[in-house]
Amino acid sequence: DDATVDALSDYDVIVAVTDAERFATDTGWTAAYARPVARWGDETTVHGSRTYFRGVVYEDAVKIDWTIWPDEVLDRVAEAGELIDDLDVGYRVLLDKDGRTARWRATYRAHIPTPPTAEEYRALVEEFWWSATYVAKSLWRDEIVIAKFALDNDMKLGVLRRFLEWRIELDHDWSVRPGLLGRGLKRLLAPELWAEFERTYVGAGIEDNWNALFATADLFRRVAVEVGEALGHEYPHEVHESVRSMLEAVRRLPPPP
């Protein structure tokens, strides 16, 4: 019910069939809608059965993510008593020849973050500062590619994003879906917090990325402390101070020969 749809929204369609492997191998049927221009495929397991992803972008820019299930998965979903996340967010049955989805019930709780345990909280804090050391040494070496990966992917997308999502949940009683990989952060964060986060994204300049690293660290501590205090988890200030001092020392080193 809280989903947004726009002109570029894709379609996620599950097709449950008696011969899933055949549908996955011969995908000519996916061209019945329009001419495909780009495809991507993958496989995974749902309730012990192999399922197949066959994503297609069509010439009119419509994107359909086809997922192919062996039909026995329909019964296993019903027997499990709770839906997998892809269904629990909400779904519409387009055709059910056997009535096998009749017992399905969505709770709409999928992808809503839950409060971290003290162990999960501490582990992510440690991961953040661990990744920071890679950013520093890569910037010192003038290796901008790996520095950007560690800063923007590991530190911000992998760790800071989750803390920002937890911060959002504190204001919403752990009831909102922040969206995939930070999609909803701009919409849900307080404007000043979003602006501070946005400023941590910079270009390829080494000095700019040093500044971004320390700005990211400052924002992280602020948010992590707020989350920790609200949940009764202690922020490891000693780790923060030790690693930050190390980063500053690396920044002051003379450039490598």
Summary of the structure (lengths in Angstrom):
residues: 257
radius of gyration: 22.8
end to end distance: 58.5
largest distance: 71.9
contacts: 694
relative contact order: 0.10
helix: 52%
strand: 14%
